[in-house]
Each structure stands twice: as structure tokens, then as C-alpha cells.
Amino acid sequence: MHEIIERQKVGTFVKKIELEWPDSIDHMVWETAFEVHIYLKEGLSPTAFVKNLMPKVAMFIDFKSLLVIHYLKYDGSSVKSMVFNFENELVAFPEDLEKSKI
């Protein structure tokens, strides 16, 4: 039962991102129940979008499951990823996690 509730919360979280930034998101593709690819509209940079997202995104998190979101340019290139609820970090970036292991 807990897993079903977590999946619903994760889905709601991603939907909130889509509703909050409708002019930025072209479409989404779910890879798994806890990994999603968000394709941005043409001309938008994933890095710039994530910077715009960061001040608000923490308010939306009400789940404890690991979630990975990949933000991609319209053509599928230039990926910027965010990991939520990874080892006691509310939001982390994979490139920062790799640096911390060095």
C-alpha cells in the first residue's frame, strides 16, 4: 500500500512541475515509476530551466522515494539531471555526487 501511495505522490510532484511551467515543457516520458525524461520546448536550455525550477521545487516534495528527472532539450540533447531523496539529500545533481566520491 505504501508503494502505491509513493507512486501517486511522485506522479503528482511531476505533474506540479508541468503545471507550474507549462510554457517550458514540451512533453514527458516516464522511463520507470521513479525516472522521468522532461523534454523542454525548443530554444530552452536544461541548465537555465533547472535554475528557474530550484527556488520552488523543494516546496512540492512530499514523498520519500528516490526520483530521477532528466531535463532535455527539445531534440533530446543536453541532459541536466536531478535526483530527489538520495542518501538524505532532498535534491542532488549526479555530477555533484560524482565529485563528492573523489
C-alpha positions as CSV (number, residue, x, y, z in Angstrom):
1,M,0.0,0.0,0.0
2,H,2.8,2.4,0.9
3,E,4.4,1.9,-2.6
4,I,1.2,2.8,-4.3
5,I,0.9,6.0,-2.3
6,E,4.5,6.9,-3.0
7,R,4.0,6.4,-6.8
8,Q,0.9,8.6,-6.6
9,K,2.9,11.3,-4.8
10,V,5.8,11.1,-7.3
11,G,3.3,11.4,-10.2
12,T,1.6,14.4,-8.5
13,F,5.0,16.0,-8.0
14,V,6.0,15.7,-11.6
15,K,2.5,17.0,-12.7
16,K,3.0,20.0,-10.4
17,I,6.2,20.8,-12.3
18,E,4.4,20.5,-15.6
19,L,1.5,22.8,-14.3
20,E,3.9,25.4,-12.8
21,W,6.0,25.7,-16.0
22,P,3.6,25.0,-18.9
23,D,5.4,27.3,-21.3
24,S,8.7,25.5,-20.8
25,I,7.7,21.8,-21.1
26,D,7.0,20.1,-24.4
27,H,6.4,16.6,-23.2
28,M,7.4,14.0,-20.7
29,V,8.4,10.3,-21.0
30,W,8.3,8.0,-18.0
31,E,11.2,5.6,-18.1
32,T,10.2,3.8,-14.9
33,A,7.8,4.6,-12.0
34,F,10.7,6.7,-10.5
35,E,12.5,8.1,-13.5
36,V,11.2,10.6,-16.0
37,H,12.6,12.5,-19.0
38,I,11.2,16.0,-19.4
39,Y,11.7,17.5,-22.9
40,L,11.8,21.3,-22.9
41,K,10.3,23.4,-25.6
42,E,12.6,24.4,-28.5
43,G,15.2,27.1,-27.5
44,L,15.2,26.4,-23.8
45,S,18.3,25.3,-22.0
46,P,18.0,22.5,-19.4
47,T,20.5,24.3,-17.2
48,A,18.5,27.5,-17.3
49,F,15.3,25.7,-16.6
50,V,16.7,23.9,-13.6
51,K,18.0,27.2,-12.2
52,N,14.4,28.6,-12.6
53,L,13.0,25.5,-11.0
54,M,15.2,25.3,-7.9
55,P,13.7,28.0,-5.8
56,K,10.3,26.4,-5.8
57,V,10.8,22.7,-6.3
58,A,11.5,21.8,-2.7
59,M,8.1,23.1,-1.7
60,F,6.5,20.4,-3.9
61,I,8.3,17.4,-2.4
62,D,6.1,15.3,-0.2
63,F,7.4,11.9,-1.0
64,K,10.3,9.8,0.3
65,S,11.0,7.6,-2.8
66,L,14.1,8.1,-4.9
67,L,13.2,10.1,-8.1
68,V,15.4,10.9,-11.1
69,I,14.3,13.6,-13.5
70,H,16.3,14.2,-16.7
71,Y,15.7,17.6,-18.4
72,L,16.5,17.5,-22.1
73,K,16.5,20.0,-25.0
74,Y,13.7,19.6,-27.5
75,D,15.9,17.5,-29.7
76,G,16.9,15.2,-26.9
77,S,20.4,16.5,-26.4
78,S,22.0,18.4,-23.5
79,V,20.8,16.5,-20.5
80,K,20.6,18.0,-17.0
81,S,19.5,15.6,-14.3
82,M,18.2,16.0,-10.8
83,V,17.9,13.3,-8.1
84,F,15.4,13.6,-5.3
85,N,15.7,11.9,-1.9
86,F,19.1,10.4,-2.5
87,E,21.0,9.5,0.7
88,N,19.4,12.1,2.9
89,E,19.8,14.8,0.2
90,L,16.4,16.4,-0.8
91,V,17.8,17.4,-4.2
92,A,21.1,16.4,-5.7
93,F,22.7,16.6,-9.1
94,P,24.5,13.5,-10.3
95,E,27.6,15.5,-11.4
96,D,27.9,16.8,-7.8
97,L,27.5,13.3,-6.4
98,E,30.3,12.0,-8.6
99,K,32.6,14.9,-7.4
100,S,31.9,14.1,-3.8
101,K,33.1,10.5,-4.3
102,I,36.6,11.6,-5.4
